[in-house]
Amino acid sequence: MIIPEALGIGKALEERCTALAIERKCKRIMVHSNARRTDAHRFYLRQGFVEYPKDFVKFL
């Protein structure tokens, strides 16, 4: 099922998560997004996120 971006579900969800994080006195929200997900990257930047360039993973 594909949900059109115009519905604003992602924005509403992110804003609610941010509100909860603030209420709980969190210092940051970190999101991992695959390099190929450029639309998601633009979304996060519009929502006020900044790139945090060093992620490392060890697959087992």
Rosetta silent file (secondary structure, phi, psi, omega in degrees, C-alpha in Angstrom):
SEQUENCE: MIIPEALGIGKALEERCTALAIERKCKRIMVHSNARRTDAHRFYLRQGFVEYPKDFVKFL
SCORE:     score description
SCORE:     0.000 S_00000001
   1 L     0.000  128.260  178.181    0.000    0.000    0.000 S_00000001
   2 L  -108.068  127.309  179.847    1.403    3.378   -0.980 S_00000001
   3 L  -106.057  123.912 -179.691    0.214    6.418    0.954 S_00000001
   4 L   -59.804  138.680  178.278    0.559    9.780   -0.802 S_00000001
   5 H   -58.614  -29.116 -175.826    2.920   12.220    0.900 S_00000001
   6 H   -60.567  -19.060  179.183    0.240   14.888    0.556 S_00000001
   7 H   -71.419  -21.664  176.266   -1.667   13.292    3.434 S_00000001
   8 L    77.042   18.881 -177.773    1.027   14.483    5.841 S_00000001
   9 H   -65.275  -44.377  179.871    1.150   11.276    7.870 S_00000001
  10 H   -61.398  -42.919 -179.838    4.962   11.243    8.070 S_00000001
  11 H   -63.899  -44.838  179.948    5.059   14.881    9.156 S_00000001
  12 H   -63.072  -42.551  179.707    2.387   14.327   11.816 S_00000001
  13 H   -64.071  -45.139  179.741    4.184   11.241   13.129 S_00000001
  14 H   -63.626  -42.209 -179.933    7.557   13.007   13.262 S_00000001
  15 H   -64.438  -38.280  177.627    6.052   16.034   15.026 S_00000001
  16 H   -67.325  -41.677  177.132    4.390   13.803   17.638 S_00000001
  17 H   -61.394  -40.885  178.365    7.637   11.924   18.222 S_00000001
  18 H   -63.529  -43.687  179.150    9.445   15.242   18.649 S_00000001
  19 H   -61.170  -43.667  178.058    6.827   16.450   21.143 S_00000001
  20 H   -63.192  -41.559  179.513    7.165   13.231   23.158 S_00000001
  21 H   -62.508  -40.811  178.091   10.951   13.482   23.108 S_00000001
  22 H   -65.144  -45.123  178.458   10.787   17.062   24.412 S_00000001
  23 H   -58.012  -36.050 -177.177    8.307   16.065   27.148 S_00000001
  24 L   -90.976    8.204  176.387   10.679   13.295   28.209 S_00000001
  25 L    60.230   35.250  175.555   13.655   15.683   28.178 S_00000001
  26 L   -70.787  151.900 -179.228   15.518   13.750   25.472 S_00000001
  27 L   -90.828  -24.271 -177.106   18.612   15.440   24.062 S_00000001
  28 L  -161.817  160.465  168.935   18.263   14.231   20.474 S_00000001
  29 L  -119.301  128.013  178.050   16.350   12.112   18.013 S_00000001
  30 L  -116.393  135.733 -179.483   18.479   10.008   15.700 S_00000001
  31 L  -126.591  133.741  174.458   17.159    8.419   12.525 S_00000001
  32 L  -101.055  131.801  179.628   18.964    5.961   10.297 S_00000001
  33 L  -138.424  129.794  179.402   18.096    6.134    6.610 S_00000001
  34 L   -57.140  144.049 -177.405   19.647    4.143    3.791 S_00000001
  35 L   -56.323  -27.228 -178.606   21.746    6.226    1.381 S_00000001
  36 L   -77.803  -11.772 -174.529   19.347    5.365   -1.460 S_00000001
  37 L   -89.798   62.793 -173.928   16.343    6.941    0.305 S_00000001
  38 H   -63.850  -32.629  176.218   16.880   10.469   -0.980 S_00000001
  39 H   -63.868  -40.768  177.245   13.209   11.432   -0.616 S_00000001
  40 H   -63.717  -39.279  179.631   13.384   10.485    3.058 S_00000001
  41 H   -61.400  -44.895  178.608   16.564   12.555    3.444 S_00000001
  42 H   -61.629  -40.617  178.523   14.820   15.629    2.037 S_00000001
  43 H   -59.104  -50.356 -178.402   11.898   15.022    4.406 S_00000001
  44 H   -62.130  -39.949  177.626   14.163   14.845    7.470 S_00000001
  45 H   -62.547  -42.167  177.494   16.038   17.984    6.432 S_00000001
  46 H   -62.845  -30.231 -179.237   12.718   19.840    6.035 S_00000001
  47 L   -83.657    1.252  175.305   11.757   18.683    9.528 S_00000001
  48 L   100.091    3.030  175.634   14.884   20.267   11.026 S_00000001
  49 L   -74.623  155.036  174.109   17.201   17.261   11.181 S_00000001
  50 L  -121.992  153.148  178.873   20.853   17.694   10.217 S_00000001
  51 L   -68.944  138.721  178.904   23.159   15.108    8.682 S_00000001
  52 L  -125.850   92.108 -158.465   25.301   13.249   11.177 S_00000001
  53 L   -71.262  -13.285 -174.291   27.762   11.610    8.826 S_00000001
  54 L  -106.713   99.916  170.993   29.467    8.809   10.754 S_00000001
  55 L  -115.717  137.475  175.966   27.456    5.637   11.139 S_00000001
  56 L  -127.134  145.642  177.860   29.169    2.305   11.560 S_00000001
  57 L  -140.595  145.674  176.009   27.623   -1.130   11.557 S_00000001
  58 L  -121.965  112.683  178.792   28.993   -4.598   12.097 S_00000001
  59 L   -84.721  137.027 -178.889   27.003   -7.359   10.473 S_00000001
  60 L  -112.296    0.000    0.000   27.236  -10.746   12.158 S_00000001
